Each structure stands twice: as structure tokens, then as C-alpha cells.
Amino acid sequence: MLLNAFIQVGVFSVLVTVISVPLGLYMARVFSGQRTFADPVLGPIERAIYRLCGVYPGVEMSWAEYAAAMLLFSLAGMLALYGLERLQQFLPLNPQGFGAVAPDLAFNTAASFTTNTNWQAYAGESSMSYLTQMAGLAFHNFVSAAAGIAAAIAIIRGFVRRSARTIGNFWVDLTRAVLWILLPLSLIGALVLVWQGVPQNFSPYVHAKTLEGGEQTIAQGPVASQEIIKELGTNGGGFFNANSAHPYENPTPLTNLLEMLAIFAIGAGLTHTFGKMAGDRRQGWALFSAMALLFAIGAAVTIWSEQRGNPNFARMGLDQSATAAQSGGNLEGKEVRFGIVDSALWATITTDTSCGAVNSMHDSYTPLGGFIPLIDMQIGEIIFGGVGSGLFGMLVMAVLAVFIAGLMVGRTPEYLGKKIEGREMKLAMLYVLIFPAVILLPAGAAMVTRAGLAGISNPGPHGFTQILYAFTQAGANNGSAFAGLNANAPFYNWTLAIGMLFGRFMMMIPALALAGSLAGKKAVPASAGTFPTNGPIFVVLLVGVIVIVAALTFFPADALGPIVEHLAMLRGKLY
């Protein structure tokens, strides 16, 4: 089993590395305005969009103007999606006759898809019409991902430009992210998924008789087109409630691999985009290496914990070892088509990024196996991360790392030749402090209110983990669920929606402000005292800073949930 896990994780890691380099360099060309092979086809479409929308592509924005444009665009999209959900019973492409979505659930869903979270407190196949799924949810899968990519590119410009007052044009970056990146990859990916058996139609649901004589309703619809962008854009919202554990979303081992690669592809590629735009590819490789190291540690612990199983079963005389007759380990909540390794690997990948797609139920993992997805999000979704948000989150941590390095050697810290001074550190710390606030404050409120406690399905530390996980995914814009929390209630719909909005925009704004501050600085030449940020020492320091910040922030809360549950399990207690 160890060899099997090593091979699968190794092959996946190699494929991610191979894919990320050309994709990252391609994105650097796209957002630098250089010519690409797609220009003859997409260029006229881009210019037509600018004329139609009144966009002046040559006019750039300050960081404040860029943030304002992003916020207004997101607000308009959120209101449109809310209206679509509330009025879907009067609109076409609703063969099942679904009614209006409840106000609190509609607001939660609109906030979720606008923020690239895609938390789903509903079952898509029994709640949303085909029009809502396509024109509402899938549309936001594209534009919320594109907004994240645009923000990352603007922040890269802030880090690499010299004595500049602008960081790009939001409308241009948004348009190019959709046209040059997301649409072509989604078109190819959707065709591959259809080839593998994922439905793409507008047919009504099929009513069939089972072998036992019962009635079964088989849902279908335009699944492939939504499936691929939910992975590429690290959105995660499934067409079906079972998400990527459903055979119509993820029918074969090949689709399972391709969807995992799609989740990591753009986030990993953006590290190389950063290196290329910075004029030093090694800078990008340093960030990539830090992300890869954290991913490898998390995947190893999760797979080991799930393959080891529950020691309480061993005390009862139950055999959990892998043999020719059984796969062994903890198979509860996992798809037998994929087994423990692919399920645990997917759980790590989807929480390393802000994706939230699942092919197994995290609530059924061992305490330690469920702790890793939780800490992956608490780190800040920066291990390749959400498209765009993962990179600029890592860049903020890089600023903290060089500041600490500067304190060690008694010099003013520098990153890419720019001095990191008081303003930059205040913005970086604001970014770091907002994140735990939007998670721990509402989670604490849920633990002391009747409405919050009503949603948990398990007493004790496991129930606390369910609540902590829900608010962590909201603040991290992840969207995955611990699966044991009944969150479709007014308390959770409203509080989680607010958490998702704050987790997206209240963190993106200081990151853009940091970029604006750095863009106006001049570069200073490297000297003997300059700390290099493109080598292994910096990678180790960066990983250390990330782990320490997450531990200091969240360890007390985690100790009350998965950690104490794990210790109790070792002592023979069950929750």
C-alpha cells in the first residue's frame, strides 16, 4: 500500500510540475500583452467586448480604482444571481419545475459563487433549474475565477514594477483571463469529460424501475460544462449533491486524475507567471517549491492516517490490514472506485486550493485525516491555492518571511529589490489578522447559541470540528463540507455568507493596497547583506513562517476539535 500511494502521489506531482511551467509562461505572455497563438481568433472578440462595454484598454488603474472595479463587478454579479434563483420558476430551461429558492439560501448561494467559494447548502439536482445552473452558477465559476486571476496579476505588477502609480486595468485582466485562459481549457476539458461519460444535455430527468421493482429518478443535464470549470477555476460547486463522488461528475479513474490536475493547474502555473514577470524564474520556483513541500507533507499524513484505520477496530479484533480480499484502512465515506489513496489525495488537493470539490466525505475521515484538510485551509489556501488568491496569499507570507529575515540580520528587509517598510508590514499584518477573525468569531458564536448547536450531528469534539470546518471553509473561500453539519438553516446561511464575503474581499483589498505601495517604490541594488529569496534557505524560512503563523492562530481551536478527538481515539474512546 505504501508503494501504491508513493507511485500515485509521485505521478500526480510530476504531471503538475510539467503542466505548470508552459501554462505559467503562457499566462505571463497573455497578461503582459504579448502575442500568443490564440490572438488571431480571440483578439477580435476581445476588441468587440471592449467597444460594447466602453472599456479603454490603454487606461490603467491605481490599486484603489482596481479594487473598486472588482467590488462593483462582484456586487452586480451577486445581485443578478440572487434574482435568478428567486425567479427561476418563471424562467425557461426548468423541465423539473423547481420553485423559487428560499431568500436566505439564495443569498448564501449568491455570496458563495460570487466569492469563488461554491459552498452548497442545497442539493443541486433537486433545487436548481438548468438555467440557474448554467447562466448563474457556471457563469460565476468563470468570472469569480477570472477576478481572482486578475487580482493576482495586478499584485504581481505591484511587486515587479518600479516607481509606478498603476497596477493594470481590471476589465482587461478579467476579459483576458476568461478568453485566453478559462474558456479554451474548459472547452477541451468538457469534451474529454463527455468522452468519458459525463452528461451534457437539456433532457428531463429519467424515471426508471429498479431490479427490485422500485422507482428511481436519474438526474442529468449540462454537467460536463460546469464540471470542468468548477475544477479549473477552483470553484468546487457540483451539479449534483454528491459532487465528484457522483459517477456522472467523475465516472472513471482518468476523469479523477484529470480533475485533480485541473484543480492545481492554474494555481501552480501562476508561480511561474510571477517568476517570468519578475524577470527571475527562480523566484517563481521558490514559491512553487514551498507550496509543493507543504502539499507533500499534508498528503503523506492524510493517506497514512486513512490507510492505518481506526485503532479501536483493532482492539475489537477486526482486521483492517490490506490483503487480497480487502483494501484495508478506513474506507468509510470513500468511493470504492477510487479507494483510500485517491480519496485522501483529492481531499488534500481540494483543501490546498479554494476548490471544495470532493470525491469522499471528510466527516468520515479519521480525526487526523480530517485535521489535515482543516489545517490546509487555515494556512490560508496558499498551497497552490485558489486561482489567483493562492499566489497573492503566498506573496504576503513572503513579505512576512523577508521581514523576519531582516530582523535576524539587522537590515531593512527587501523583496525583489524593494524595501519592506512600515506601511507594507501593516498591510501584510492586516491581511493575516482578518483571516482568523472571520473564522473564529462566528464559530465561537455558533458554539454558544442554540441555532448554531442545532446543526451538528455529533456531540463532543467532532461536533465542534464540524462547526469550525464550516466557518474555516467560508473564510478560506473553499466550499468543501465536513458533511455532518446541517447548514441549510437561516443562522448558517446568513453567517456563512457574511464570512465568505469578508474572506474574499476584506483580504483582497489589503493585498491590492500592498501591491500599490510596492509599485511606487524604486528598486535598490542587491548587496552583500541582501537576503536571497530564490534559494532553498528562503523556501525553508517561508514554510516555517507559514506553519508558525497558522499554529499560533488556530492551534487552540484545533486542540478542542480534531486533536483531542485523535487523542481520545488512541485511548479507546469514540465520539
Summary of the structure (lengths in Angstrom):
residues: 575
radius of gyration: 23.1
end to end distance: 28.1
largest distance: 79.9
contacts: 2164
relative contact order: 0.12
helix: 66%
strand: 3%
